[in-house]
Amino acid sequence: MSKAKGKAQEMKGKLKKGVGDAVDDREMQAEGRREEASGQARSKAAEAMRRMKKHGDD
């Protein structure tokens, strides 16, 4: 897992959601929200794994 990939996916979702808002496309808005949430989850999971590894080495 990669925190950077999660952040990239989150930004992609925000962009897609914004475009969906601009063109009034509900499906695109929903897809953007899903991608954003998925990216946030991926980032948090990567951060948790990093912390576990860091504390496991102590």
For each residue, the residues with C-beta under 8 A, 3 or more apart:
1: 5 6 42 45 46 49
2: 5 6 42 46
3: 6 7 42 43 46 47 50
4: 7 8
5: 1 2 8 9 42 46
6: 1 2 3 9 10 39 40 41 42 43 44 45 46
7: 3 4 10 11 39 43
8: 4 5 11 12 39
9: 5 6 12 13 35 36 38 39 42
10: 6 7 13 14 35 36 39 40 43
11: 7 8 14 15 39
12: 8 9 15 16 35 39
13: 9 10 16 17 31 32 33 34 35 36 37 38 39
14: 10 11 17 18 32 36
15: 11 12 18 19 32
16: 12 13 19 20 28 31 32 35
17: 13 14 20 21 28 29 32 33 36
18: 14 15 21 22 32
19: 15 16 22 23 25 28 32
20: 16 17 23 24 25 26 27 28 29 30 31 32
21: 17 18 24 29
22: 18 19
23: 19 20 28
24: 20 21
25: 19 20 28 29
26: 20 29 30
27: 20 30 31
28: 16 17 19 20 23 25 31 32
29: 17 20 21 25 26 32 33
30: 20 26 27 33 34
31: 13 16 20 27 28 34 35
32: 13 14 15 16 17 18 19 20 28 29 35 36
33: 13 17 29 30 36 37
34: 13 30 31 37 38
35: 9 10 12 13 16 31 32 38 39
36: 9 10 13 14 17 32 33 39 40
37: 13 33 34 40 41
38: 9 13 34 35 41 42
39: 6 7 8 9 10 11 12 13 35 36 42 43
40: 6 10 36 37 43 44
41: 6 37 38 44 45
42: 1 2 3 5 6 9 38 39 45 46
43: 3 6 7 10 39 40 46 47
44: 6 40 41 47 48
45: 1 6 41 42 48 49
46: 1 2 3 5 6 42 43 49 50
47: 3 43 44 50 51
48: 44 45 51 52
49: 1 45 46 52 53
50: 3 46 47 53 54
51: 47 48 54 55
52: 48 49 55 56
53: 49 50 56 57
54: 50 51 57 58
55: 51 52 58
56: 52 53
57: 53 54
58: 54 55
